[in-house]
Amino acid sequence: MVEYIKRNLQFVTMLLIWVACGFVEKNIAVAVVTVSILLLKRRNMYAELIIGFIFILILSDSRQYQLEFAKSVKNIYLVLLTLFMFFDKKQFTYKNTFFLPFVPFMLWSVITLFKAPEFFLSAQKTLSYGLLFLVSPVYFIKAFHDYGKSFLRDFTWLITILLLIGLSLIILKPDFVFLAGRYSGILGNPNGLGIFCTLFFILFSCIQIKFRELFSRNELIFIYAVLLLSVILTGSRNTLTSIIIFLVFTKFYKISYWYGFIAVIGLAFLYQTVISNLPDILDALGLAKALRADTLESGSGRLVAWRFAWEILNSSPSQFFLGGGFSFDEFIFFINRNWLSVLGHQGGVHNTYLALWLNTGIIGLILWMVGFFRTVFKAVPITYTALPMMYAVLFSATFEAWLMGSLNPYTINFLFILALVTTAKSDFAGEDEGIGIEDGTKHEELNHTTQS
């Protein structure tokens, strides 16, 4: 960690200046960040550009007014990244294969705009969602080709430092990192931090599997300790379950894809039994209080949200098939917030699939799922972590609508994971081994397996 700070002192200082300017004046911070982006581009620091973007998205999730500038500047940041990519073709020679499977969904989303109750807001969200999928994977792939595994190491240490800052604020400024008695770190709420930790855990695990020599044993222990402590403090059941799903299925798929398939079938049979007895299981493990077992039956208000969403979907054939345009889910929950609060629910729909359905109809949901599965399955021949990652993400998205959003710190990290697992090790700068999958199987063996 100290080595990372020393080696990237100018970049880390720049990030600190962004935050400091936010504490002084919002408009000053927006101006300083914008100028910094242009300077990074002038020096062709593309890895720092995409890491800086993720940093801004993390700050934009905060509920602290001193960091409000990040909510304004993230739109400018995405537009500038897009312009750099389009007008500097010599630097971006790598194809983005992630966007193509989602093109039908993006086109359909444009059509549903005309049903949106807030057209301009819906248009902005549709555009930002499309640009994120179009632009960010290109920057990740370029960083892989230009900087190799050092880019992954630097990103890992930056996120670890941010999590460590959140933990240190428990002592220094607890009101900054707690919301309604639950730990949220430097993000906006505990569930948000939980989702972020889920994705970072998956990303870091995939990095460690692909490049086993990248971190020492002590470094691995330290990073996992910081990460898991953050997870436990959030009290997020969704996060713990998603991580366990990823770990368990990774073990099975490492042995054999058939073992993984059998594990999926076994989990399907055990699911209802485990869910029915989960409060007793948590109580036996001494985790009932920490994981709020008393709210399991009500789903912390999620059941209310899901029933309401289902009623809206069935209110008319048009809503069911066509949806109401991007951000319609936020609109309908906002105007009904008072009586939903009486029923015990606050917030949005808390389900990515229902959010997609509300916004783009059943047609949009199907198109998105097709794009999602097509993208993930590109990674299956490359790494055994692809399907475990998919299961964990699908589970996490069942309880939160984060995959429906664009300018948040979650979706971009999911795209980071996809870029990592679909990029062969030999495509990283300084790596020229002919590795087929990350347990050491050679290309010839992999090809034989896939053909048979």
C-alpha positions as CSV (number, residue, x, y, z in Angstrom):
1,M,0.0,0.0,0.0
2,V,2.8,2.4,0.9
3,E,4.6,1.4,-2.3
4,Y,1.5,2.3,-4.3
5,I,1.2,5.7,-2.7
6,K,4.9,6.5,-3.3
7,R,4.7,5.3,-6.9
8,N,1.5,7.2,-7.7
9,L,2.0,10.2,-5.4
10,Q,1.0,12.8,-8.0
11,F,-2.2,11.0,-8.9
12,V,-3.2,10.3,-5.3
13,T,-2.5,14.0,-4.5
14,M,-4.7,15.0,-7.4
15,L,-7.6,12.9,-6.0
16,L,-7.1,14.5,-2.6
17,I,-7.2,18.0,-4.2
18,W,-10.6,17.0,-5.8
19,V,-12.0,16.2,-2.4
20,A,-10.5,19.2,-0.7
21,C,-12.0,21.5,-3.3
22,G,-15.4,19.9,-2.7
23,F,-15.1,20.9,1.0
24,V,-14.4,24.5,-0.2
25,E,-16.9,25.1,-3.0
26,K,-18.8,22.8,-5.3
27,N,-18.2,24.8,-8.5
28,I,-14.5,25.1,-7.8
29,A,-14.3,21.3,-7.4
30,V,-16.2,20.8,-10.7
31,A,-13.8,23.1,-12.5
32,V,-10.7,21.5,-11.0
33,V,-11.8,18.0,-11.8
34,T,-12.6,19.0,-15.4
35,V,-9.2,20.6,-15.9
36,S,-7.6,17.5,-14.3
37,I,-9.3,15.3,-16.8
38,L,-8.0,17.3,-19.7
39,L,-4.5,17.3,-18.3
40,L,-4.6,13.5,-17.8
41,K,-5.6,13.1,-21.4
42,R,-2.9,15.5,-22.6
43,R,-0.3,13.2,-20.9
44,N,-2.0,10.1,-22.3
45,M,-2.7,8.7,-18.8
46,Y,-5.6,6.6,-19.8
47,A,-5.4,4.2,-16.8
48,E,-5.6,7.1,-14.4
49,L,-8.5,8.5,-16.4
50,I,-10.7,5.4,-15.9
51,I,-9.6,5.0,-12.3
52,G,-10.4,8.7,-11.6
53,F,-13.8,8.1,-13.1
54,I,-14.5,5.2,-10.8
55,F,-13.3,7.4,-7.9
56,I,-15.8,10.2,-8.8
57,L,-18.6,7.6,-9.1
58,I,-17.8,6.4,-5.6
59,L,-17.8,10.0,-4.2
60,S,-21.1,10.6,-6.1
61,D,-22.8,7.9,-4.1
62,S,-22.0,9.7,-0.8
63,R,-24.8,11.5,1.1
64,Q,-22.3,14.1,2.4
65,Y,-23.0,17.6,1.0
66,Q,-19.2,18.3,0.7
67,L,-19.0,15.6,-2.0
68,E,-22.1,16.9,-4.0
69,F,-19.7,18.1,-6.7
70,A,-19.2,14.5,-7.8
71,K,-22.8,14.2,-8.8
72,S,-22.4,17.1,-11.2
73,V,-19.0,16.3,-12.6
74,K,-19.6,12.6,-13.3
75,N,-21.8,13.5,-16.3
76,I,-19.0,15.8,-17.6
77,Y,-16.4,13.1,-17.0
78,L,-18.4,10.4,-19.0
79,V,-18.9,12.8,-21.9
80,L,-15.2,13.7,-22.0
81,L,-14.2,10.0,-21.9
82,T,-16.5,9.4,-24.8
83,L,-15.1,12.3,-26.8
84,F,-11.5,11.1,-26.2
85,M,-12.4,7.7,-27.4
86,F,-14.0,8.9,-30.6
87,F,-11.5,11.6,-31.6
88,D,-8.3,9.7,-30.7
89,K,-8.7,6.5,-32.8
90,K,-5.0,5.9,-32.8
91,Q,-5.0,5.3,-29.0
92,F,-8.2,3.2,-29.0
93,T,-7.5,0.3,-31.4
94,Y,-9.2,-2.3,-29.2
95,K,-12.7,-3.5,-30.0
96,N,-15.5,-3.3,-27.5
97,T,-17.3,-6.6,-27.8
98,F,-19.4,-6.0,-24.7
99,F,-21.6,-3.3,-26.3
100,L,-22.8,-5.3,-29.3
101,P,-25.0,-7.8,-27.4
102,F,-26.7,-4.9,-25.6
103,V,-27.4,-2.9,-28.8
104,P,-31.0,-4.3,-29.3
105,F,-31.7,-3.3,-25.6
106,M,-30.3,0.1,-26.1
107,L,-32.3,0.7,-29.3
108,W,-35.5,-0.5,-27.6
109,S,-34.8,1.8,-24.6
110,V,-34.8,4.8,-27.1
111,I,-38.2,3.7,-28.3
112,T,-39.6,3.5,-24.7
113,L,-38.5,7.1,-24.1
114,F,-41.7,8.4,-25.7
115,K,-43.7,6.9,-22.8
116,A,-41.5,8.4,-20.1
117,P,-43.3,10.8,-17.7
118,E,-40.1,12.8,-17.5
119,F,-38.7,12.7,-21.0
120,F,-35.5,14.7,-20.6
121,L,-34.4,12.9,-17.4
122,S,-35.2,9.6,-19.1
123,A,-33.2,10.5,-22.2
124,Q,-30.2,11.5,-20.1
125,K,-30.3,8.2,-18.2
126,T,-30.7,6.2,-21.4
127,L,-27.8,8.0,-23.0
128,S,-25.5,7.6,-20.0
129,Y,-26.3,3.9,-19.7
130,G,-25.5,3.4,-23.3
131,L,-22.3,5.4,-23.1
132,L,-21.1,3.6,-20.0
133,F,-21.4,0.2,-21.8
134,L,-19.8,1.6,-24.9
135,V,-16.9,3.5,-23.4
136,S,-15.7,2.1,-20.1
137,P,-14.8,-1.5,-21.3
138,V,-12.6,0.1,-24.0
139,Y,-10.6,2.0,-21.4
140,F,-10.2,-1.2,-19.3
141,I,-9.0,-3.2,-22.2
142,K,-6.6,-0.4,-23.2
143,A,-5.2,-0.4,-19.7
144,F,-4.7,-4.1,-19.8
145,H,-2.8,-3.9,-23.0
146,D,-0.7,-0.9,-22.1
147,Y,-0.1,-1.3,-18.4
148,G,-0.8,-5.0,-17.8
149,K,-1.2,-6.4,-14.3
150,S,0.3,-3.3,-12.7
151,F,-3.0,-1.5,-13.5
152,L,-4.9,-4.2,-11.6
153,R,-2.5,-3.9,-8.6
154,D,-2.9,-0.1,-8.5
155,F,-6.7,-0.2,-8.7
156,T,-6.8,-2.9,-5.9
157,W,-4.7,-0.8,-3.6
158,L,-6.7,2.4,-4.3
159,I,-10.0,0.7,-3.4
160,T,-8.4,-0.9,-0.3
161,I,-7.2,2.5,0.8
162,L,-10.7,4.0,0.4
163,L,-12.2,1.1,2.4
164,L,-9.5,1.7,5.0
165,I,-10.4,5.4,5.2
166,G,-14.0,4.4,5.8
167,L,-13.0,2.1,8.7
168,S,-10.8,4.7,10.3
169,L,-13.6,7.2,10.2
170,I,-15.6,5.0,12.6
171,I,-13.3,6.4,15.3
172,L,-12.5,9.8,13.9
173,K,-16.0,10.8,12.6
174,P,-18.6,8.1,13.1
175,D,-21.6,10.2,11.9
176,F,-19.8,10.3,8.5
177,V,-19.9,6.6,8.0
178,F,-23.0,5.4,9.8
179,L,-26.6,5.6,8.6
180,A,-29.5,4.6,10.9
181,G,-27.0,2.6,13.0
182,R,-25.5,0.7,10.1
183,Y,-22.1,1.2,8.7
184,S,-22.0,2.7,5.2
185,G,-18.3,3.7,4.9
186,I,-17.6,6.5,2.4
187,L,-20.6,5.4,0.3
188,G,-24.2,6.6,0.7
189,N,-25.8,3.7,2.5
190,P,-25.0,0.3,4.0
191,N,-26.6,-1.7,1.1
192,G,-24.6,0.4,-1.4
193,L,-21.3,-0.4,0.4
194,G,-22.4,-4.0,0.5
195,I,-22.9,-4.2,-3.3
196,F,-19.6,-2.4,-3.8
197,C,-17.8,-4.9,-1.6
198,T,-19.4,-7.8,-3.4
199,L,-18.2,-6.6,-6.7
200,F,-14.7,-5.7,-5.4
201,F,-14.4,-9.2,-3.7
202,I,-15.3,-10.8,-7.0
203,L,-12.9,-8.6,-9.0
204,F,-10.0,-9.0,-6.5
205,S,-10.6,-12.8,-6.5
206,C,-10.5,-13.0,-10.3
207,I,-7.3,-10.8,-10.3
208,Q,-5.7,-13.1,-7.8
209,I,-6.6,-16.2,-9.8
210,K,-5.4,-14.8,-13.1
211,F,-2.2,-13.4,-11.6
212,R,-1.3,-15.5,-8.6
213,E,2.1,-13.8,-8.1
214,L,0.7,-10.3,-8.1
215,F,0.2,-10.0,-4.3
216,S,2.2,-11.5,-1.5
217,R,0.6,-13.7,1.2
218,N,0.6,-10.8,3.7
219,E,-0.9,-8.4,1.2
220,L,-3.7,-10.9,0.4
221,I,-4.4,-11.3,4.1
222,F,-4.5,-7.5,4.6
223,I,-6.7,-6.8,1.6
224,Y,-9.2,-9.6,2.4
225,A,-9.3,-8.5,6.1
226,V,-10.1,-4.9,5.2
227,L,-12.8,-6.1,2.7
228,L,-14.4,-8.6,4.9
229,L,-14.5,-6.3,7.9
230,S,-16.3,-3.7,5.8
231,V,-18.8,-6.4,4.7
232,I,-19.5,-7.6,8.2
233,L,-20.0,-4.0,9.5
234,T,-22.6,-3.3,6.8
235,G,-24.8,-6.1,8.1
236,S,-25.8,-6.8,4.5
237,R,-27.2,-10.3,4.1
238,N,-27.3,-9.9,0.4
239,T,-23.6,-9.2,0.3
240,L,-22.6,-12.1,2.5
241,T,-24.8,-14.5,0.5
242,S,-23.5,-13.3,-2.9
243,I,-19.9,-13.7,-1.7
244,I,-20.6,-17.2,-0.4
245,I,-22.3,-18.1,-3.7
246,F,-19.2,-16.9,-5.6
247,L,-16.8,-18.8,-3.4
248,V,-18.7,-22.1,-3.3
249,F,-19.3,-22.3,-7.0
250,T,-15.7,-21.2,-7.8
251,K,-14.5,-24.2,-5.9
252,F,-16.8,-26.6,-7.8
253,Y,-16.1,-25.1,-11.3
254,K,-12.4,-25.1,-10.6
255,I,-12.6,-28.9,-10.4
256,S,-15.0,-29.4,-13.3
257,Y,-17.8,-27.7,-15.1
258,W,-19.9,-30.8,-14.5
259,Y,-19.3,-30.4,-10.7
260,G,-20.4,-26.8,-11.0
261,F,-23.6,-27.8,-12.9
262,I,-24.4,-30.5,-10.3
263,A,-23.9,-27.9,-7.5
264,V,-26.4,-25.6,-9.2
265,I,-29.0,-28.3,-9.3
266,G,-28.3,-29.2,-5.6
267,L,-28.7,-25.5,-4.6
268,A,-32.0,-25.3,-6.4
269,F,-33.3,-28.2,-4.3
270,L,-31.9,-26.8,-1.0
271,Y,-33.0,-23.2,-1.6
272,Q,-36.5,-23.4,-0.2
273,T,-35.4,-25.4,2.8
274,V,-32.6,-23.0,3.7
275,I,-34.7,-19.9,3.2
276,S,-37.5,-21.3,5.4
277,N,-35.1,-22.0,8.2
278,L,-32.7,-19.1,7.7
279,P,-33.7,-17.2,11.0
280,D,-32.9,-20.4,13.0
281,I,-29.7,-20.9,11.1
282,L,-28.5,-17.4,11.8
283,D,-29.5,-17.7,15.4
284,A,-27.5,-20.9,15.8
285,L,-24.4,-19.2,14.2
286,G,-24.8,-16.2,16.5
287,L,-25.5,-13.9,13.6
288,A,-29.2,-13.2,14.1
289,K,-28.7,-9.7,15.5
290,A,-25.9,-8.6,13.2
291,L,-27.8,-9.7,10.1
292,R,-31.2,-8.5,11.3
293,A,-32.9,-11.9,11.3
294,D,-36.1,-10.3,12.6
295,T,-36.6,-8.5,9.2
296,L,-36.2,-11.6,7.1
297,E,-39.9,-12.3,6.8
298,S,-40.7,-8.7,5.6
299,G,-37.5,-8.5,3.5
300,S,-36.8,-5.1,5.1
301,G,-39.7,-3.6,3.2
302,R,-38.7,-5.2,-0.2
303,L,-41.8,-7.4,-0.3
304,V,-44.0,-4.3,-0.2
305,A,-41.9,-2.7,-3.0
306,W,-42.1,-5.9,-5.2
307,R,-45.9,-6.2,-4.7
308,F,-46.4,-2.6,-5.7
309,A,-44.1,-3.0,-8.7
310,W,-46.1,-6.0,-9.8
311,E,-49.4,-4.1,-9.5
312,I,-48.0,-1.3,-11.7
313,L,-46.8,-3.8,-14.3
314,N,-50.2,-5.4,-14.5
315,S,-52.1,-2.1,-14.6
316,S,-52.1,-2.1,-18.4
317,P,-50.8,-4.2,-21.3
318,S,-48.8,-1.1,-22.5
319,Q,-47.0,-0.9,-19.1
320,F,-46.4,-4.7,-19.1
321,F,-44.9,-5.0,-22.6
322,L,-43.5,-1.5,-23.2
323,G,-42.6,-0.1,-19.8
324,G,-42.4,3.6,-19.0
325,G,-38.9,4.6,-20.1
326,F,-35.7,4.9,-18.1
327,S,-36.2,6.2,-14.6
328,F,-39.9,5.4,-14.6
329,D,-39.4,3.1,-11.6
330,E,-37.9,6.0,-9.6
331,F,-40.8,8.3,-10.7
332,I,-43.6,5.9,-9.7
333,F,-42.0,5.1,-6.4
334,F,-41.4,8.7,-5.6
335,I,-45.0,9.9,-6.2
336,N,-46.2,7.0,-4.0
337,R,-43.6,7.3,-1.3
338,N,-45.9,8.4,1.5
339,W,-48.3,5.5,1.5
340,L,-45.4,3.1,0.7
341,S,-43.7,4.4,3.8
342,V,-46.8,3.7,5.9
343,L,-46.6,0.1,4.7
344,G,-43.0,-0.1,5.8
345,H,-41.0,0.6,2.7
346,Q,-38.6,3.4,1.8
347,G,-36.6,3.8,-1.4
348,G,-37.0,2.2,-4.8
349,V,-38.0,-1.1,-6.2
350,H,-34.9,-2.9,-4.9
351,N,-34.8,-5.4,-7.8
352,T,-32.9,-5.0,-11.0
353,Y,-35.3,-7.2,-13.0
354,L,-38.4,-5.4,-11.8
355,A,-36.7,-2.1,-12.5
356,L,-35.9,-3.1,-16.1
357,W,-39.4,-4.4,-16.5
358,L,-41.0,-1.2,-15.2
359,N,-38.8,1.0,-17.4
360,T,-38.5,-1.0,-20.6
361,G,-41.3,-3.6,-20.4
362,I,-41.0,-7.3,-20.7
363,I,-39.5,-6.9,-24.1
364,G,-36.7,-4.7,-22.7
365,L,-36.1,-7.2,-19.8
366,I,-35.7,-10.1,-22.3
367,L,-33.4,-8.1,-24.5
368,W,-31.2,-7.1,-21.5
369,M,-31.0,-10.6,-20.2
370,V,-30.0,-11.9,-23.7
371,G,-27.3,-9.3,-23.8
372,F,-26.2,-10.1,-20.3
373,F,-25.9,-13.9,-20.8
374,R,-24.2,-13.5,-24.2
375,T,-21.6,-11.3,-22.7
376,V,-20.9,-13.5,-19.7
377,F,-20.7,-16.7,-21.7
378,K,-17.9,-15.2,-23.7
379,A,-15.8,-15.6,-20.6
380,V,-16.7,-19.2,-19.9
381,P,-14.0,-20.7,-22.2
382,I,-11.4,-18.4,-20.6
383,T,-11.9,-18.7,-16.9
384,Y,-13.8,-21.0,-14.5
385,T,-14.8,-17.9,-12.4
386,A,-17.2,-16.7,-15.1
387,L,-20.3,-18.7,-14.1
388,P,-19.8,-18.3,-10.3
389,M,-19.5,-14.5,-11.0
390,M,-22.7,-14.6,-12.9
391,Y,-24.6,-16.5,-10.2
392,A,-23.4,-14.0,-7.5
393,V,-24.3,-11.0,-9.6
394,L,-27.7,-12.3,-10.5
395,F,-28.4,-13.0,-6.8
396,S,-27.2,-9.5,-5.8
397,A,-29.3,-7.9,-8.5
398,T,-32.4,-9.7,-7.1
399,F,-32.4,-7.5,-4.0
400,E,-31.1,-4.2,-5.4
401,A,-31.6,-2.3,-8.7
402,W,-28.0,-1.3,-9.2
403,L,-27.6,-2.9,-12.6
404,M,-30.3,-0.6,-13.9
405,G,-28.2,2.4,-13.1
406,S,-25.3,3.8,-15.1
407,L,-23.5,6.5,-13.2
408,N,-23.0,4.6,-10.0
409,P,-19.9,2.8,-8.6
410,Y,-21.5,-0.6,-9.1
411,T,-22.3,-1.1,-12.8
412,I,-18.9,0.1,-13.9
413,N,-17.2,-2.4,-11.6
414,F,-19.3,-5.1,-13.1
415,L,-18.1,-4.1,-16.5
416,F,-14.5,-4.1,-15.1
417,I,-15.0,-7.7,-14.0
418,L,-16.4,-8.6,-17.4
419,A,-13.4,-7.0,-19.2
420,L,-11.0,-8.9,-16.9
421,V,-12.5,-12.3,-17.2
422,T,-13.0,-12.1,-21.0
423,T,-9.5,-10.9,-21.6
424,A,-6.9,-13.7,-22.0
425,K,-3.8,-13.5,-19.8
426,S,-1.6,-13.3,-22.9
427,D,-3.3,-10.0,-23.9
428,F,-2.0,-8.2,-20.8
429,A,1.2,-6.2,-21.3
430,G,4.2,-8.3,-20.3
431,E,2.3,-11.6,-20.4
432,D,2.8,-13.9,-23.4
433,E,1.9,-17.3,-22.0
434,G,-0.5,-19.4,-23.9
435,I,-2.9,-20.0,-21.0
436,G,-6.3,-21.4,-21.8
437,I,-8.0,-21.1,-18.5
438,E,-6.7,-19.8,-15.2
439,D,-6.1,-23.1,-13.5
440,G,-3.2,-23.7,-15.9
441,T,-5.0,-25.7,-18.6
442,K,-3.3,-25.2,-22.0
443,H,-5.2,-23.9,-25.0
444,E,-5.1,-27.3,-26.7
445,E,-6.8,-29.0,-23.8
446,L,-9.4,-26.3,-23.6
447,N,-10.2,-26.5,-27.3
448,H,-10.5,-30.3,-27.1
449,T,-12.9,-29.9,-24.2
450,T,-15.1,-27.3,-25.8
451,Q,-15.2,-29.2,-29.1
452,S,-16.2,-32.4,-27.5
